[in-house]
Amino acid sequence: MKHSFLVRKSPFIFGITVSLFVVVASFGLFVKPSKAILEFGGPITNVFYCPCSWNLAIAVGLPSPGLFMYQPGVTMVYSFYQLFRPGPWVLGTYTPGGSCMQFIPYGCAPMAFPQGTITEVGTSL
């Protein structure tokens, strides 16, 4: 009799054990998400100040043109720190995403839609 009692209860105990393991593993493991890191470079052609979002939109010319965001606290700037005026050459990496917000009468609105947010950048004089 004891054997039949254990046989009937073992699938239940096994199911509870597997379910508990799945729950603990799903909340206990942390997987770092990967980010696509892309490169850009060229002369700064224009700088737009974004007062509502507290960052800069930097337009870069050829050979790798685009509009990129400089976000204080996120962007690591190397060399001569010449991001605030047109003219210097830049070379760096960025991750997709970002926005440049401008004040309007009843709040903030997007002023520019950049390719991404700069993660690392170096500049010339």
Rosetta blueprint (number, residue, H / E / L):
1 M L
2 K H
3 H H
4 S H
5 F H
6 L H
7 V H
8 R H
9 K H
10 S H
11 P H
12 F H
13 I H
14 F H
15 G H
16 I H
17 T H
18 V H
19 S H
20 L H
21 F H
22 V H
23 V H
24 V H
25 A H
26 S H
27 F H
28 G H
29 L L
30 F L
31 V L
32 K L
33 P L
34 S L
35 K L
36 A L
37 I L
38 L E
39 E E
40 F E
41 G E
42 G E
43 P E
44 I E
45 T E
46 N E
47 V E
48 F E
49 Y E
50 C E
51 P L
52 C L
53 S L
54 W L
55 N E
56 L E
57 A E
58 I E
59 A E
60 V E
61 G L
62 L L
63 P L
64 S E
65 P L
66 G E
67 L E
68 F E
69 M E
70 Y E
71 Q L
72 P L
73 G L
74 V L
75 T L
76 M E
77 V E
78 Y E
79 S E
80 F L
81 Y L
82 Q L
83 L L
84 F L
85 R L
86 P L
87 G L
88 P L
89 W E
90 V E
91 L E
92 G E
93 T E
94 Y E
95 T E
96 P E
97 G L
98 G L
99 S L
100 C E
101 M E
102 Q E
103 F E
104 I E
105 P L
106 Y L
107 G E
108 C E
109 A E
110 P E
111 M E
112 A E
113 F L
114 P L
115 Q L
116 G E
117 T E
118 I E
119 T E
120 E E
121 V E
122 G E
123 T E
124 S L
125 L L
